[in-house]
Amino acid sequence: MNSTTSIKPDAFNFTPTPFNISLKVWLGLVAFLVLVKTVITFFPTTFRSVEQASVFAWPALGIWAILGLIGVWFAHKTGFPSAWDGHLSNKERLWIPIAIGLAYAVFEVAFDLLTGYSRFEIALHHVTKINIDFPASVLIYPGGAVIVEVIYRLFLIPVLLWLISTLLFKGRWQTQIFWGLAILTSCIEPLTQDLEALQLGTVMLSAVLLKGFGLNILQVALFRKYGFLTAILLRIAFYLIWHVVYVH
């Protein structure tokens, strides 16, 4: 019998693994960042600060891509769902994070209208407005959501969880260690971005810090329950209202 006739029709079928699925999603997000960078190259005055522009520099994008890839691998090793888990419904992996992000953005806008906090930031930084102008904002802020996810969660939490729980404690206390890391990493953004609110008093500082912490802890919870894509979608939905639609 010819050797080729003995090969079964499904011999080359490939069943995607959770890691392979997450890898494809991550590479798709990296491709989106490359698209954003390519487009904004033609609009060099788009950003409001040097710091904003630096996170989209080509070397920085390479760093985010690598750190994100490491985070995806360790998330797979520490029990996080894949980025498109077949056991989850579209409601869980798409509509829930989007709805939470939109709701949190409405809360953020209401807070700003009541307190005028963005006017304080504009005066403090001597700018006419905080947000990047439309239509560049439609690309830059979703891209920024991907980048901050790497910085605040996707790399740090899975890697540290593996080092502490899996390696050091032989798999014990993973839940407790995860939530400890969740709380600590959720403090990074407010403590590095919002301490200037102290100039308005301790009550305003506390409110601003809690607001920033709340957004981040919600993303951590979704990351653990539904995978990293849901955390990114929450922030993208939040940004589309807070940074694109709401002009401040």
C-alpha positions as a Markdown table, in Angstrom:
| # | Residue | x | y | z |
|---|---|---|---|---|
| 1 | Met | 0.0 | 0.0 | 0.0 |
| 2 | Asn | 1.3 | 3.5 | -0.8 |
| 3 | Ser | 2.3 | 5.1 | 2.4 |
| 4 | Thr | 0.3 | 8.2 | 1.7 |
| 5 | Thr | -3.0 | 6.2 | 1.6 |
| 6 | Ser | -2.5 | 5.1 | 5.2 |
| 7 | Ile | -2.6 | 8.6 | 6.6 |
| 8 | Lys | -6.0 | 9.3 | 8.2 |
| 9 | Pro | -7.9 | 12.3 | 6.9 |
| 10 | Asp | -7.7 | 14.0 | 10.4 |
| 11 | Ala | -4.0 | 13.3 | 10.9 |
| 12 | Phe | -3.0 | 16.9 | 10.6 |
| 13 | Asn | -5.9 | 18.4 | 12.5 |
| 14 | Phe | -4.7 | 20.9 | 15.1 |
| 15 | Thr | -6.7 | 21.6 | 18.2 |
| 16 | Pro | -5.7 | 25.1 | 19.6 |
| 17 | Thr | -4.4 | 25.1 | 23.1 |
| 18 | Pro | -5.3 | 27.8 | 25.6 |
| 19 | Phe | -1.9 | 29.3 | 25.3 |
| 20 | Asn | -1.9 | 29.3 | 21.5 |
| 21 | Ile | -5.3 | 31.1 | 21.6 |
| 22 | Ser | -3.9 | 33.7 | 24.0 |
| 23 | Leu | -0.8 | 34.1 | 21.9 |
| 24 | Lys | -2.7 | 34.8 | 18.8 |
| 25 | Val | -4.8 | 37.4 | 20.6 |
| 26 | Trp | -1.7 | 39.0 | 22.0 |
| 27 | Leu | 0.0 | 39.1 | 18.6 |
| 28 | Gly | -3.1 | 40.7 | 17.2 |
| 29 | Leu | -3.0 | 43.4 | 19.8 |
| 30 | Val | 0.7 | 44.0 | 19.1 |
| 31 | Ala | -0.2 | 44.3 | 15.4 |
| 32 | Phe | -2.8 | 46.9 | 16.4 |
| 33 | Leu | -0.1 | 48.8 | 18.3 |
| 34 | Val | 2.1 | 48.8 | 15.2 |
| 35 | Leu | -0.8 | 50.1 | 13.2 |
| 36 | Val | -1.3 | 52.9 | 15.7 |
| 37 | Lys | 2.3 | 53.8 | 15.7 |
| 38 | Thr | 2.4 | 53.8 | 11.9 |
| 39 | Val | -0.6 | 56.1 | 11.6 |
| 40 | Ile | 0.5 | 58.6 | 14.3 |
| 41 | Thr | 4.0 | 58.9 | 12.8 |
| 42 | Phe | 2.3 | 61.2 | 10.3 |
| 43 | Phe | 0.9 | 63.3 | 13.1 |
| 44 | Pro | 3.9 | 64.1 | 15.4 |
| 45 | Thr | 2.1 | 66.9 | 17.3 |
| 46 | Thr | -0.8 | 64.6 | 18.4 |
| 47 | Phe | 0.5 | 63.9 | 21.9 |
| 48 | Arg | 0.0 | 66.3 | 24.9 |
| 49 | Ser | 3.4 | 65.4 | 26.4 |
| 50 | Val | 6.8 | 63.9 | 25.8 |
| 51 | Glu | 5.9 | 61.1 | 28.2 |
| 52 | Gln | 2.8 | 60.2 | 26.2 |
| 53 | Ala | 4.8 | 60.0 | 22.9 |
| 54 | Ser | 7.6 | 57.9 | 24.5 |
| 55 | Val | 5.4 | 54.9 | 25.3 |
| 56 | Phe | 4.6 | 54.6 | 21.6 |
| 57 | Ala | 8.2 | 54.8 | 20.4 |
| 58 | Trp | 9.4 | 51.8 | 18.4 |
| 59 | Pro | 11.8 | 50.5 | 21.1 |
| 60 | Ala | 9.1 | 50.9 | 23.7 |
| 61 | Leu | 6.6 | 48.9 | 21.6 |
| 62 | Gly | 9.2 | 46.1 | 21.3 |
| 63 | Ile | 9.5 | 46.1 | 25.1 |
| 64 | Trp | 5.7 | 46.0 | 25.6 |
| 65 | Ala | 5.4 | 43.2 | 23.1 |
| 66 | Ile | 8.0 | 41.0 | 24.8 |
| 67 | Leu | 6.7 | 41.7 | 28.4 |
| 68 | Gly | 3.2 | 41.0 | 27.3 |
| 69 | Leu | 4.3 | 37.7 | 25.7 |
| 70 | Ile | 6.0 | 36.7 | 29.0 |
| 71 | Gly | 2.9 | 37.7 | 30.9 |
| 72 | Val | 0.7 | 35.6 | 28.6 |
| 73 | Trp | 2.9 | 32.6 | 29.1 |
| 74 | Phe | 3.0 | 32.9 | 32.9 |
| 75 | Ala | -0.8 | 33.5 | 33.0 |
| 76 | His | -1.1 | 30.2 | 31.2 |
| 77 | Lys | 1.1 | 28.6 | 33.8 |
| 78 | Thr | -0.8 | 30.0 | 36.8 |
| 79 | Gly | -4.4 | 29.2 | 35.8 |
| 80 | Phe | -5.7 | 32.3 | 34.1 |
| 81 | Pro | -8.3 | 31.6 | 31.4 |
| 82 | Ser | -7.1 | 32.0 | 27.8 |
| 83 | Ala | -7.9 | 35.3 | 26.1 |
| 84 | Trp | -10.7 | 33.7 | 24.1 |
| 85 | Asp | -11.7 | 30.8 | 26.3 |
| 86 | Gly | -14.1 | 28.4 | 24.6 |
| 87 | His | -15.9 | 27.8 | 27.9 |
| 88 | Leu | -16.9 | 31.4 | 28.1 |
| 89 | Ser | -19.8 | 33.1 | 26.4 |
| 90 | Asn | -19.6 | 36.3 | 24.4 |
| 91 | Lys | -21.5 | 38.0 | 27.2 |
| 92 | Glu | -18.7 | 37.1 | 29.6 |
| 93 | Arg | -15.7 | 37.9 | 27.4 |
| 94 | Leu | -17.1 | 40.9 | 25.6 |
| 95 | Trp | -20.3 | 42.5 | 26.8 |
| 96 | Ile | -19.6 | 42.4 | 30.6 |
| 97 | Pro | -16.2 | 44.1 | 30.4 |
| 98 | Ile | -17.5 | 46.7 | 27.9 |
| 99 | Ala | -20.6 | 47.4 | 30.0 |
| 100 | Ile | -18.5 | 47.8 | 33.2 |
| 101 | Gly | -16.0 | 50.1 | 31.3 |
| 102 | Leu | -18.8 | 52.3 | 30.0 |
| 103 | Ala | -20.5 | 52.5 | 33.4 |
| 104 | Tyr | -17.2 | 53.4 | 35.1 |
| 105 | Ala | -16.6 | 56.1 | 32.5 |
| 106 | Val | -20.1 | 57.6 | 33.2 |
| 107 | Phe | -19.2 | 57.7 | 36.9 |
| 108 | Glu | -15.8 | 59.3 | 36.0 |
| 109 | Val | -17.5 | 62.0 | 34.0 |
| 110 | Ala | -20.1 | 62.7 | 36.7 |
| 111 | Phe | -17.3 | 63.0 | 39.3 |
| 112 | Asp | -15.5 | 65.5 | 37.0 |
| 113 | Leu | -18.6 | 67.5 | 36.4 |
| 114 | Leu | -19.3 | 67.7 | 40.1 |
| 115 | Thr | -15.7 | 68.5 | 41.2 |
| 116 | Gly | -14.1 | 70.2 | 38.3 |
| 117 | Tyr | -11.0 | 68.1 | 38.8 |
| 118 | Ser | -9.9 | 68.1 | 35.1 |
| 119 | Arg | -9.9 | 71.9 | 35.2 |
| 120 | Phe | -7.4 | 71.7 | 38.1 |
| 121 | Glu | -5.2 | 69.3 | 36.0 |
| 122 | Ile | -5.3 | 71.6 | 33.0 |
| 123 | Ala | -4.3 | 74.6 | 35.1 |
| 124 | Leu | -1.6 | 72.6 | 36.9 |
| 125 | His | 0.1 | 71.4 | 33.7 |
| 126 | His | -0.4 | 74.7 | 31.8 |
| 127 | Val | -2.3 | 73.1 | 28.9 |
| 128 | Thr | -5.5 | 74.0 | 27.1 |
| 129 | Lys | -6.9 | 70.5 | 27.3 |
| 130 | Ile | -5.8 | 67.1 | 28.6 |
| 131 | Asn | -7.2 | 64.8 | 25.9 |
| 132 | Ile | -5.6 | 64.1 | 22.5 |
| 133 | Asp | -7.6 | 65.5 | 19.7 |
| 134 | Phe | -10.1 | 63.5 | 17.6 |
| 135 | Pro | -9.7 | 61.5 | 15.3 |
| 136 | Ala | -6.2 | 60.5 | 16.5 |
| 137 | Ser | -7.7 | 59.8 | 20.0 |
| 138 | Val | -9.8 | 56.9 | 18.5 |
| 139 | Leu | -6.6 | 55.0 | 17.8 |
| 140 | Ile | -4.2 | 56.2 | 20.5 |
| 141 | Tyr | -6.3 | 55.6 | 23.6 |
| 142 | Pro | -7.2 | 52.0 | 22.7 |
| 143 | Gly | -3.5 | 51.5 | 22.0 |
| 144 | Gly | -2.7 | 53.1 | 25.4 |
| 145 | Ala | -5.2 | 50.6 | 27.0 |
| 146 | Val | -3.1 | 47.7 | 25.7 |
| 147 | Ile | 0.1 | 49.2 | 26.9 |
| 148 | Val | -1.0 | 50.1 | 30.4 |
| 149 | Glu | -2.4 | 46.6 | 30.8 |
| 150 | Val | 1.1 | 45.3 | 30.3 |
| 151 | Ile | 2.6 | 47.7 | 32.7 |
| 152 | Tyr | 0.0 | 47.3 | 35.5 |
| 153 | Arg | -1.2 | 43.7 | 35.2 |
| 154 | Leu | -0.4 | 41.3 | 32.3 |
| 155 | Phe | 3.4 | 41.1 | 33.1 |
| 156 | Leu | 3.5 | 41.7 | 36.8 |
| 157 | Ile | 0.7 | 39.6 | 38.2 |
| 158 | Pro | 1.3 | 36.3 | 36.5 |
| 159 | Val | 5.1 | 36.4 | 36.8 |
| 160 | Leu | 5.0 | 37.3 | 40.5 |
| 161 | Leu | 2.2 | 34.8 | 41.1 |
| 162 | Trp | 4.3 | 32.1 | 39.6 |
| 163 | Leu | 7.5 | 33.1 | 41.4 |
| 164 | Ile | 5.8 | 33.4 | 44.8 |
| 165 | Ser | 3.1 | 30.7 | 44.8 |
| 166 | Thr | 4.3 | 28.1 | 42.3 |
| 167 | Leu | 8.0 | 28.3 | 42.8 |
| 168 | Leu | 8.5 | 29.5 | 46.4 |
| 169 | Phe | 5.4 | 27.9 | 48.0 |
| 170 | Lys | 5.0 | 24.9 | 45.7 |
| 171 | Gly | 1.5 | 26.0 | 44.5 |
| 172 | Arg | 0.1 | 26.8 | 47.9 |
| 173 | Trp | -1.9 | 29.9 | 48.8 |
| 174 | Gln | -2.3 | 30.9 | 45.2 |
| 175 | Thr | -5.7 | 32.7 | 45.7 |
| 176 | Gln | -4.5 | 34.7 | 48.7 |
| 177 | Ile | -1.2 | 35.6 | 46.9 |
| 178 | Phe | -3.2 | 36.6 | 43.8 |
| 179 | Trp | -5.4 | 39.0 | 45.7 |
| 180 | Gly | -2.5 | 40.4 | 47.5 |
| 181 | Leu | -0.8 | 41.2 | 44.2 |
| 182 | Ala | -4.2 | 42.4 | 42.8 |
| 183 | Ile | -4.4 | 45.0 | 45.6 |
| 184 | Leu | -0.8 | 46.1 | 45.3 |
| 185 | Thr | -0.8 | 46.4 | 41.5 |
| 186 | Ser | -4.1 | 48.3 | 41.5 |
| 187 | Cys | -2.4 | 51.0 | 43.6 |
| 188 | Ile | 0.3 | 51.6 | 41.0 |
| 189 | Glu | -1.7 | 53.8 | 38.6 |
| 190 | Pro | -3.3 | 56.1 | 41.2 |
| 191 | Leu | -0.2 | 56.4 | 43.3 |
| 192 | Thr | 1.9 | 57.3 | 40.2 |
| 193 | Gln | -0.7 | 59.5 | 38.4 |
| 194 | Asp | -2.9 | 61.2 | 41.0 |
| 195 | Leu | -0.9 | 62.3 | 44.1 |
| 196 | Glu | -1.1 | 65.9 | 42.8 |
| 197 | Ala | -4.7 | 65.9 | 44.0 |
| 198 | Leu | -3.2 | 66.4 | 47.5 |
| 199 | Gln | -3.1 | 70.1 | 46.6 |
| 200 | Leu | -6.9 | 70.1 | 46.8 |
| 201 | Gly | -7.0 | 68.5 | 50.2 |
| 202 | Thr | -7.0 | 65.0 | 51.7 |
| 203 | Val | -10.7 | 64.4 | 51.0 |
| 204 | Met | -10.2 | 65.0 | 47.3 |
| 205 | Leu | -6.9 | 63.0 | 47.2 |
| 206 | Ser | -8.7 | 60.1 | 48.9 |
| 207 | Ala | -11.6 | 60.2 | 46.4 |
| 208 | Val | -9.3 | 60.4 | 43.4 |
| 209 | Leu | -7.1 | 57.6 | 44.6 |
| 210 | Leu | -10.1 | 55.3 | 45.4 |
| 211 | Lys | -11.5 | 56.1 | 41.9 |
| 212 | Gly | -8.3 | 55.0 | 40.2 |
| 213 | Phe | -8.0 | 52.0 | 42.5 |
| 214 | Gly | -11.5 | 50.9 | 41.7 |
| 215 | Leu | -10.9 | 50.9 | 37.9 |
| 216 | Asn | -7.8 | 48.8 | 38.3 |
| 217 | Ile | -9.2 | 46.3 | 40.7 |
| 218 | Leu | -12.1 | 45.7 | 38.4 |
| 219 | Gln | -9.7 | 44.9 | 35.6 |
| 220 | Val | -7.7 | 42.5 | 37.8 |
| 221 | Ala | -10.9 | 40.7 | 38.7 |
| 222 | Leu | -11.9 | 40.3 | 35.1 |
| 223 | Phe | -8.4 | 39.2 | 34.1 |
| 224 | Arg | -8.5 | 36.4 | 36.7 |
| 225 | Lys | -12.1 | 35.3 | 35.8 |
| 226 | Tyr | -12.2 | 35.8 | 32.0 |
| 227 | Gly | -8.7 | 36.4 | 30.7 |
| 228 | Phe | -6.5 | 39.4 | 29.9 |
| 229 | Leu | -8.6 | 40.5 | 26.8 |
| 230 | Thr | -11.5 | 41.4 | 29.0 |
| 231 | Ala | -9.4 | 43.6 | 31.2 |
| 232 | Ile | -8.2 | 45.5 | 28.1 |
| 233 | Leu | -11.7 | 45.8 | 26.7 |
| 234 | Leu | -12.9 | 47.3 | 30.0 |
| 235 | Arg | -10.3 | 50.0 | 29.8 |
| 236 | Ile | -10.9 | 50.6 | 26.1 |
| 237 | Ala | -14.6 | 51.1 | 26.7 |
| 238 | Phe | -13.7 | 53.4 | 29.6 |
| 239 | Tyr | -11.3 | 55.4 | 27.5 |
| 240 | Leu | -13.7 | 55.8 | 24.6 |
| 241 | Ile | -16.0 | 57.8 | 26.8 |
| 242 | Trp | -13.6 | 59.5 | 29.2 |
| 243 | His | -10.9 | 60.4 | 26.6 |
| 244 | Val | -12.6 | 60.4 | 23.2 |
| 245 | Val | -16.3 | 61.5 | 23.7 |
| 246 | Tyr | -15.9 | 63.6 | 26.9 |
| 247 | Val | -13.9 | 66.7 | 25.9 |
| 248 | His | -11.7 | 68.1 | 28.8 |
